Amino acid sequence: MTPEPQGGTARGLRRFFSDRDGNLVIGQFPNIPIIGWLVLMVAAALTPDPGVSAVLAFFSAAFLFTWAYLELAQGDSPFRRVLGAGALIYLVVSRLIS
């Protein structure tokens, strides 16, 4: 069993990164939506054909959206929920300015 931090700030930070059972949860593997997003993003950047690149970029964004939604709705820790919300905001803003 891990000893509890003594300070209020340290306790708050630990809670922010922990699940309901007190386990530190920052990332989990395998994470299929993140792996799909990364693979398709790299493939889109390396593909010389603009049409194929656009399709790959679209599906890359779809994988990121899926991951972000799942984290926001079912994230194990507040950190993961905030990360999901940040990714959704990034997707919306990037689509609005492009």
N, C-alpha and C positions, 0 to 999 in steps of 0.2 A: 504494500500500500504506500502511496506517495504522500509525504507530509504536506499539509496545507500551507500555502504562503501566509505570512503573518500580516503584511500590509494590505490596506483596502484596495489600493491601485493594483497590486500584484494579484490579489484575489479576483478583481474584476477582469483583468487581462486573462487570467487562467480560465475563468468562466466563458469569456468571449471565444476562446479557442477550444473549448471542451464540449463534449456531448452531455446528455442528461445523466449519464453514469459517471461523469468526471474524467473520462478518457480524453486525452489530447487528440483532436481530430482536425488536421489541416488539409490533408489530401488522402485519397484512397486509390488503390490500383487494383484491377484495371478499371479505367474510366473510359468506356467506349466513346461517348460523345466528344470528350476532349481529344482522344487519340484520332478520331475521325476528323475533327476540326483541324488539328495540326497537320495531318497527312494531306488533306485536301487543300489547305492553305499553301503548303510548300509546293504541291503539284501545280496549283494555279499560278504561282509565282514563276515556276520553271517551264511552263508550257508556252511555246512560241505562238501558237494559234490563239488569237484574241477570243474567238467564239468558244473554244474549249475552255480557255482560262476563265471566261465569265461564268460558264456552267459550273466549273469546279469551285469558283469563289462563292457562287450561290449556295451550293450544297455545303461548303465549309461554314458559311454563316448559319445555315440551318442546323448543323451539328452544334455550333456554339449556342444558338438560341435554345436548343433542346437541353443542353447542359445547364445553361443559366436558369431556365425555368425550373428544372428539377432541383437545382440547388436552392433557389428562392422558396420553392414550395416544400421541399423535404430535406433541406440541409441539416446535417447532424449538429452543427454548432452555429452560433450567431455569425461567426466569421464567414462560414461557407454561405450563409444566406445573404450577407452583405456583398460577398464576392459575386454571387449570382445576380443580385440587383445591379451591381456595377457593370457586369457584362451586358445585361439587357439595356441599360442606359447607353452604353457604348454602341450597341447595335443600332438602336433607334437614332441616336445623334449622327452616327456615321452614314446612315441611309438618308437622313434629312439634308446633310451638307454635300452629299455627292450627287 
